[in-house]
Amino acid sequence: MNIVLDGTTLNINDICSVIDGKPTISIAESAMEKMKLSRSIVERIISNKEIVYGINTGFGALAEVEIDDEELSQLQYNLIRSHACGTGELMTVGLTRAMMLIRANSLAKGHSGVQPRLVEGLVDFLNLGITPCVPEIGSLGASGDLAPLSHMALPLIGEGFCYGKDGKKIPSREVLLSSGLEKIELRAKDGLSLINGTAQSSAILCSAASKIEKLFLMSEIIFCLSLESKNGRIEPFYSKIHHARNHHGQGVVAERIFQMISSSDIMINGENKPVQDPYSFRCVPQIHGPSWDRLRQLKEILDIEINSATDNPLIFPNLRNPGKNEVLSQGNFHGEVLALAADALAVSLFEIASCSERRMDQLLGLNRKLLPPFLAKDSGLESGFMIVHYAAAANLSQLHGRIHPRGAFSTPTSAGQEDHVSMSATAALNLHQAIDEFSTILACEALIAAEAIEYAEKSMCPATQQLYDFIREIVPPFASDKTWSDEIKNVSKQLTKGEWLAAINIHL
């Protein structure tokens, strides 16, 4: 696979391919020409001794401080070194690679005024598998993801650390030497453009969006297995019901569910069905649908963001009217649009997980027809799946703590110059971390539904039969009380990886 960076056509699949593998990265010739043109504007400003923010001034609250020409290069080194103060765990290799790709593509758009050599350096790192060590915490989401991107930039100048082949940190200068690369000499504006953007927030959200889409689809298949296990009703998924309301996500979810369960002998020919199912069964299109709408919105935002110029100032060459009008200070580095979308999707994860937890209670309760209490063989002597439900409830509580919006908390910084920040990276990390709790809850429901279906007298639909078979490869039918931790963990991993979904899709 070859990804060509031109500043306009990068997509989420490209980002995920860099996270999961090592496609070949190249730079479009058109992008090189745009970068050279915008760089010529920077060189002209310096030559003419014009004073322009970001080129020959200090930064943030120090924007009024003029910098002498002979110190412009040192200014860029000082910027990267001083801003590389991230904390917390290191970002994964995959997410760091995604951040590098997004930043390179943004610079390739041709509005940043950097030396094209910077973008070539990032591409060299990606193609050679060189990955900087980047602490995940430190960004405020404005002025961009400064601290993480500074750690990303350090190895380009021969400083900081990279991951070795054994996963340990090694000095970047050793990596450059062994790879035959030379460190990049920074010039005016280079350092600022490298670190002033939303690449960390966007990288994390691209990964999250891809994983969540797979889990949302798996949540529907798991639901169908629960619905069959409960001998529920098919009528709530008739298309005319959802056309009568006509929300997009609701209709799509209802159609997918109906397509699955309409081939289920349990759903079509089952007897002794309830007059109405509880909301956690009957209202799944109405509950899951809005979450799909939020996910679609996030993906649309990311498609725009990863092809945007997000640093400050930006350069708009005007050969007919050259001058200060070509360099504009603005706020494209502000990650508000990402923060709000990430926070909204965190709520969506909780809502779907909450619905899942309620279905577990419905399948395990003492008054359920045809099912023994807690699905135990000898209820009372055995606890069966009682504590699997507890584990789901505990994870749901963790997930509940993540629905407080991270983007609604701004800490003014830089002596009041940066007086409203987005916290987009914090919101993105929160969403990404929520995925583990979400997939764990779905795994608990899958285990319970797979056991409950053992008591069915009719056949399942092909999709749920395949899911059941996959679960049984990990967990045999219940024989007696046992520990469940490893089984929950293993099923959760499989749900997140997406391999089960790919196989089940054959039956959809």
N, C-alpha and C positions, 0 to 999 in steps of 0.2 A: 504494500500500500504506500502511495506517495501523497503527501500533503503539501500543497503549494500555498505559501503564505502570500496573500495579496491585499490583506486588510479588509476584505469584503465577503469572502465566501467560506470562512471557517464555520464548522457546525459542531453540535454536541457529540455526534458520532466520532468526529475527528479527535475531539478532546478525550473521549473514552478510549479510543484506540491508542493514544499516547500513554494513558494511565495503565492500560493492560498489556501493552506491547511496545515495539519499537519500529513504527513505520518510518519511512524515509521522509525527511523534511527538506524542502527547498524554498527558495524565495523567488517570486515572480519577477521577471524583468521589469514589468510595469511598476512594481513596488520599488525596485531599486532606483528607477528614474525619479519617482516621487520623493524618495528619501534624499537623493542627491540635490534635488531642487530646493527642498525645505532646508537642507543643511547649508546651502549657499546663502540663504537669507540670514542665518545665524552668523556666518563668517562675515557677511557684509556689515551687519550691525556692529560686530567687534571692530572691524576695520575702520568704520566711520565713527567709532567711539560714541555710539548712541547708548543711552542708559535704558535697558529693558529688563523688566522683572524676569527672573529665572535664567537669564543669560549672564548678566554682570552685576547682579545685586545679591543681597542675602535672601533668606527664605522665611516664609511665615511672617511673624511679627518683626523680623529683621529685613523686610523688603525694602526699606528706605536706605539701607547701607549699601553704598557703591563699592564695587570690588575692582581693584586695579587689573589691567590686562594680564600682567605677569602672574597673577594669583588665580586666574580663572580655572586653571586645571586643578590646582590644590583645593579650590572651593568644592569641586565635584567629589574629590576623594574624601574630604572632610564630611561632606553630606552623607555619603554612603556609610562611612565608618561610624559616625555619630548616631545614625538612625538604625543601625543594626543592633537593636537591643531587645529582641524578642525573648519571650519566656515560654515556659510550658514544654510539653512534649514536642518532638520533631514531627513535622509533616511527613507523611509517607512518601516514598519515592514516586509513586504514581501521581499523587496530587501535586507534588513539587514540579514534576515534568509538565503537568497540565498548566500550572501557573506560568512556567517558562514559555510554553507555546502561545498562550493567550497574550502575554506581554510582547513577545516577538511579533505577533500578528498585529497588535495595536500600533507598535512602532512602524511596522511595514506600511501602515495606512498613509504615511507620508506627511503627517501634521505635527510631528514632534521635533524635527530639526536635529536628530542625532546623527552621528556618523553611521553609515550603513554597516560598518564593521561590528557595531554592537549587536545588531540583529544576526549577522553572520556568526558571531560568537555564541549566541544562544542556540542557534541552529546546530552549530558544531557540537555543543554539549549534548543536545538531544540525540543527534545521530550517533555519537560515540558512547552514549549511555552514561554521561557524567552528570551527577545530580547533586546540587548543593544541599547542605544540611540547613534546614530552615525551621526555627521554632514557630509553632502555630499561633501563638498569642502575641499580640502587640499592635495589631491594626485597629484603628477607630473607624475605618471605612470612609475617611476624608481627613487629610488630602490623599486619598487612595490608601492602599495597603502598604504604608511606608516601611514599617519595621520588617515584615516578612520579605518584601521585595528587596530590601537592602541586604539581607542575608543571602538572597538569591544572586544579587549582583556581585558580592564580594569575590567569589571564585573567578569571575571574569577578569579581575584585576590582580589575581594571584593571592588573594587573602581569604580568610574564613576556612570553612571545612566542606568536604564532599563525602558522600558515602563511598566506602571501599567495596570491593567485591564480596567481602564477608559481612557487609552491612554496618561496619564500624566507621566512625569518623576518622578521616585522615586529612592532613593539611592540603589545601587546594593547590599550593605550589608543587607538591609532589605529583598530584594528578595531572597538572598541566605538563610537567616534565615528562612523565611516562607516556602521555598521549601525543607528544610532539606539538603542543599548542603554546603560543606565546600569550602572555597577559596583554590585555587591552590598555592602551594609554588613553585615559579620559581627557576630553576637551570640554569646552563650554557647553553647558546644558545636558551633557550626556548622563551624568549621574542622576539629575533630577528626573529626566524622562524615564530612566530605568525603574525608578521606585515610585513614581507618582501615578498610580492607576489602580484599577479594581481587579487585578488578575487573580489574587488569592481568593477573594470572595467568589469570583466567577468560576474558578477551577473547582472549588469545593461544591458549589451548587450544581455544576454540570454533572459531577459524580453522583451527587445526591439525587438529582432528577432522574438519572438513568436507573439507579437502584430502586427508587420509589415507584417508578413506572412498572417495573417487574413485580414488585411486592403488591402493588394495587391489583394487578391482574391475578396474582396468586391468591390474594384475599378473596376474590370472587369465586375462584375454583374451590377454595376451602369452604367458603360459605355454602356453595352448592352441595358439598359433601355433608355439611351440618344440616342443611335443609332436607336432604334425603334421609339422614339419620333420624330426624324428627318426624318424618312422614308429613312434611309440610305441604302447603298448597301452591299450585302453579299460577293461579289466576292473577295474583298481584304483579305479574311480570308481562301480562298481555300488552302489546304495543299501543292499543287504543287508549289505555289508561294514561300512558305517558305522553301521547300526542295531545291529550286533553290539557296537559300542563305545559309541555313543550320546552322544558329546560334541556339544554344540550347534553350535559353530563348524565343527567337522570335517564334520558332516553337511551343513550349508548350503553349504560350499565344494564338497564332492563333488557335490552336486546341481546347482549352477550349472555346474560344469565338464562334467558328463555331459550336461546339456541343450545345451551348446554343441557338444561334439564328437560327439554321437550322430548329427548330421546331416552329418558329415564323411566323404566318400568315402575319404579317406586312412585314417581311423581304422577304418572298417568293412570296407573291402575291400583295404586295403594288404597287400602280401605281404612275406615275409622279415622278419617282426617278431622282436625279441629275445624270449627266454624270459621275462626280467624286465628292466624298465627300472631305471636307477640311482635312488637315493632322491630326488634333486632333481626327478625326474619322477613317480615312483611314490607318493611320500609327501606331495604338495602339500596334500591336505586335512588331513593330520595336522600339517603345519607351518604352513600359513596359518590354519587354523581357530582355534587358540588366540589368534592375533593379533586376529582378528575379535572374539573374546570380550573381549579387553582393550579394544578400541575401543568395544564396546558398553557396557562398564563405565564408561569415561571419559565417554561421552555421558550416561549415567544420572546420574553425579556432577555433571556440568555443569548438567543440567536442574534439579537441586536447588540448586546453588550460586548460579546467576544469579538465583534467586528467594529468596535468603536474606538475613537481616539479619546483616551480618558486621563491625559495628563494636562499640566498647566505650566506655562502658557502654551497655546497651540499656534501653529504657523500656517497661514493661508497665503501662499505666494501670489503676488499680483504684479506681473511683469509690466503692465501698463501704468500702474500707479504704485511703485515701490515706496516703502517707508514704514513708519511705526504701525500703520494700519494693518500690516501683514502679521503682526504678533499680537494675539489677544489673550488677556487674562480672563479666566472664566472658571466654572466649577464642574466640569465633566468628570472629575475624580470622585464626586460625591456619590456614595453607594446607596442612597435612599431607596431607589427603585428595587434594588436587590434585597435590601433588608426587609422591606414590607412584604415582598413576595415570599421570602424565606419564612418569615414569622407566620404568614397565613397558611403555609403548607405544614408547619409544625402543628398547628391546630387541627388541620385535616388528618394528620397521622393519628392524633389522639382520638378524634371522633370515630374513625374506622376501627381503631383498637378497642375503644370503649364498647362499640357494637359487638365486636368479636368476644370480648369478655362476657357480655350479657348472654350470648348464645351458649357459651360453656356452662353457665349456671343453669340455663334451660335444659341442657342435656344431662346434667348431673344431679338435678334436684330429686327430692324424695317422692314427689307426686307425679312423676312422668310415666305415662303408660308405656308398656312394652320394654322399658329400660330399667335395670336394677339400680338402686342408689349408688351413685359415684362409679357406676359401671364395674363394680367389684363382683367377683364370683360368690363371695360369702360376706355380704355387707355387714359391717359391725366388727367381725373378726378382721376383715380387711378394709383398708381405706380407699383402695382403688385409685381413681384419678382425682381425689379430693384436693391434694396438695399441688397437682399440676395447675388447677384453677387458682390456687393461692399464688403460685409463681407468676401466673399471668396478671393477677391483681397487683402484685408488688411492682411488676414492670410497668403496669398502667399508671401506678402512682408516680413512678419515675418520669414517665412520659407526660403526666399532668404537670409536673414541674417545669417542663420545657415549653408550655404554651404561653407563658408570660412573654410578651414581645420584647426581644432584645433591641430592636431598632427604635423603641420608644424611650430609650435612655441615652441622652446625649451628655457628654462631659466636655465643656468648653476647654480648649487648650491653646497653646502658643500665645499666651498673654492676651487672650480674647480675640485674636485674629481669626482663629478657627473656632468660632463660637457655637456652631451646631454641626455635630458629626453624626454619621448614620449608624455606626456599629454593624455594618453589613457583614464583616468577617465574623463577628461574634454570632450574628443570626445564622450565618451559613454553617459555622461549626456546630451550633446548637442543633440545627436540622440534621446535619450529617451524623451526629452522635445519637440522635433520636431513632435512627434507622435500626440500630441493634435492638433497642427495646421493642420497637414495632414488630420486627421480624420474630422476636422471641414470643410475643403474644400470639402472633399468627401460628407459630409452631405449636404452642399449647393447644390452640383450637384444633389444629390438624390432627394431633395425637388423640384428642378426645373424640373428634368426629369419626376417625378411623376405627376406634374401638366401638363406638355406638352403632356404626353401620354393620357390625358383626351380627346384630340382632334383627337386621332387615330380612324379610322373606322374599323380596323381589330384587331384580338386578339394578345396578347403578347405570348412569350414563357413561359413555366412553371416557370423558374427561376426568370424572371423579374416580372411575375405576383405575385409570392410570395413576392418579395421585395416590390412591390407596395402595397400589402396588409399590410405588416408590417408598411410601412410609413404611411398608412392611419389610422392605429391604434393610431398614434401620431398626425398626421396633416390631417384634413379633406380637401376635395377639396376646392380650392379658391372660396370664396364668395364675399369678399370685403377686402380692405386694413386692415392690422392688424400688430401687432408686431411679429417678427420672432425669437427673441433671444432664448427663451426657446425651441422652436421646433428644431432649429439648434443644440442646446446643447444636447437635448434628443436623436436626431437621431445620433449625433456624438458618444455619449456614447454607443448606441446600436451597432454601427459599430465596435467599439473597443472591446466590450465584446465578440463578436463572436457567440452569441446565434442565431442571424439571419442567419449567415453563416452556422451553423450546420443544421438549418432547410432547408435552400435553397439547401444545398448539396444533399438532397434527390432527387432533380429534375435534378441534373447534371449527 
